[in-house]
Amino acid sequence: MDRNLQPNGSPRFDGAATNPSEVDQRTSPTRSTVLALYPTTQQSGYDMTSAGTQSNERVINSDLPQNHMMLAVLSTLFCACPCGLASLIYAMKVNSTHAQGNLEAALYNSKQAWKYGMISVAIGCAIITVVMCYYLILVSQQAHAR
């Protein structure tokens, strides 16, 4: 049986170096950064081979998507509250999903925060327009009545 495999066939990663090249790989700055940012990957038996490290490097080095927090807060306060709250919830999820290394979910949450924020702004503008038209009509009818 291979020394690098656990009895169930999954890769073994218990911190023990089985050859000299593994020692160099485990002490590299990139690897220590990945392990510092994602400590659960070591505990879950995740395959930390060079391919796994490269995908984690891509996530670490990728740009953080915009969370649209300002749009979410302002649309919640001044526009349509239900859509603004949905925007706020998605905006809060962007940073946490990116920190977990899930770039696709972070991008999805960013797009949803933008979408619901803009829907809230559109509904808020429509409500303001209807209210203004109502008062203009009301004022003009009162002026004609005199």
C-alpha positions as CSV (number, residue, x, y, z in Angstrom):
1,M,0.0,0.0,0.0
2,D,1.2,3.5,-0.8
3,R,2.5,5.5,2.1
4,N,0.8,8.7,0.7
5,L,-2.7,7.1,0.8
6,Q,-5.0,6.6,3.7
7,P,-6.7,3.2,4.1
8,N,-9.8,4.5,2.4
9,G,-7.8,5.5,-0.7
10,S,-7.8,9.3,-0.1
11,P,-4.5,11.2,-0.1
12,R,-2.8,11.4,3.3
13,F,-1.8,14.8,4.6
14,D,-0.8,14.6,8.3
15,G,2.2,16.9,8.1
16,A,4.8,14.1,7.9
17,A,7.1,14.5,5.0
18,T,7.6,11.3,3.1
19,N,10.4,12.6,0.9
20,P,12.7,15.7,0.8
21,S,10.7,17.5,-2.0
22,E,7.7,17.5,0.3
23,V,9.6,19.4,2.9
24,D,10.5,22.2,0.5
25,Q,6.9,22.3,-0.8
26,R,5.4,22.5,2.7
27,T,7.6,25.4,3.8
28,S,7.1,27.5,0.7
29,P,5.6,31.0,1.3
30,T,2.7,30.3,-1.0
31,R,1.8,27.1,0.7
32,S,2.0,28.7,4.1
33,T,-0.2,31.5,2.9
34,V,-2.8,29.0,1.6
35,L,-2.7,27.0,4.8
36,A,-3.0,30.2,6.9
37,L,-6.0,31.4,4.9
38,Y,-7.7,28.0,4.6
39,P,-6.9,25.9,7.6
40,T,-9.9,23.6,7.1
41,T,-8.5,22.2,3.8
42,Q,-5.8,20.3,5.7
43,Q,-8.3,18.9,8.2
44,S,-10.8,17.7,5.6
45,G,-8.3,15.5,3.7
46,Y,-8.3,17.8,0.8
47,D,-5.7,16.9,-1.8
48,M,-3.0,19.6,-1.3
49,T,-1.0,18.6,-4.4
50,S,0.4,21.2,-6.7
51,A,-2.8,21.3,-8.7
52,G,-4.8,22.0,-5.5
53,T,-2.3,24.7,-4.5
54,Q,-2.5,26.4,-7.9
55,S,-6.3,26.6,-7.7
56,N,-6.1,28.1,-4.2
57,E,-3.4,30.6,-5.4
58,R,-5.8,31.6,-8.1
59,V,-8.5,32.3,-5.6
60,I,-6.2,34.2,-3.2
61,N,-4.7,36.3,-6.0
62,S,-8.1,37.0,-7.7
63,D,-9.7,40.3,-7.2
64,L,-12.5,40.6,-4.7
65,P,-15.8,41.2,-6.5
66,Q,-17.7,44.4,-5.6
67,N,-20.1,43.8,-2.8
68,H,-22.3,46.8,-3.6
69,M,-22.9,47.5,0.1
70,M,-23.5,51.2,-0.3
71,L,-26.2,50.6,-3.0
72,A,-27.8,47.9,-0.7
73,V,-27.9,50.2,2.4
74,L,-29.1,53.2,0.6
75,S,-31.8,51.3,-1.4
76,T,-32.9,49.7,1.9
77,L,-33.2,53.0,3.6
78,F,-34.7,55.3,0.9
79,C,-36.3,53.0,-1.7
80,A,-38.2,49.7,-1.6
81,C,-37.4,47.9,1.6
82,P,-38.0,44.2,0.6
83,C,-35.7,44.3,-2.4
84,G,-33.2,46.5,-0.5
85,L,-33.1,43.9,2.2
86,A,-32.4,41.1,-0.4
87,S,-29.7,43.3,-1.8
88,L,-28.2,43.8,1.6
89,I,-28.2,40.1,2.4
90,Y,-26.4,39.3,-0.8
91,A,-23.9,42.1,-0.4
92,M,-23.0,40.8,3.1
93,K,-22.3,37.3,1.6
94,V,-19.8,38.5,-1.0
95,N,-16.8,39.0,1.3
96,S,-17.4,35.8,3.3
97,T,-17.8,33.5,0.3
98,H,-14.7,35.0,-1.3
99,A,-12.7,34.5,2.0
100,Q,-13.8,30.8,1.9
101,G,-12.3,30.6,-1.6
102,N,-15.5,30.3,-3.5
103,L,-15.1,32.9,-6.2
104,E,-18.1,31.7,-8.2
105,A,-20.4,32.2,-5.3
106,A,-18.9,35.6,-4.5
107,L,-19.5,36.7,-8.1
108,Y,-23.1,35.3,-8.0
109,N,-23.8,37.2,-4.7
110,S,-22.3,40.4,-6.1
111,K,-24.5,40.2,-9.2
112,Q,-27.6,39.5,-7.1
113,A,-26.8,42.4,-4.7
114,W,-26.6,44.7,-7.8
115,K,-29.8,43.3,-9.3
116,Y,-31.9,43.6,-6.2
117,G,-30.4,47.0,-5.4
118,M,-31.3,48.3,-8.8
119,I,-34.8,46.8,-8.6
120,S,-35.2,48.6,-5.3
121,V,-34.1,51.9,-6.8
122,A,-36.5,51.5,-9.7
123,I,-39.4,50.7,-7.4
124,G,-38.5,53.6,-5.2
125,C,-38.3,56.0,-8.1
126,A,-41.7,54.7,-9.5
127,I,-43.3,55.2,-6.1
128,I,-41.9,58.8,-5.7
129,T,-43.1,59.6,-9.3
130,V,-46.6,58.3,-8.6
131,V,-46.8,60.2,-5.3
132,M,-45.5,63.5,-6.9
133,C,-48.1,63.1,-9.7
134,Y,-50.9,62.5,-7.2
135,Y,-50.0,65.6,-5.2
136,L,-49.6,67.8,-8.4
137,I,-53.0,66.6,-9.6
138,L,-54.5,67.2,-6.1
139,V,-53.0,70.7,-5.9
140,S,-54.1,71.7,-9.4
141,Q,-57.7,70.5,-8.6
142,Q,-57.8,72.5,-5.4
143,A,-56.5,75.6,-7.3
144,H,-59.3,75.2,-10.0
145,A,-61.9,74.8,-7.3
146,R,-61.3,78.3,-5.9
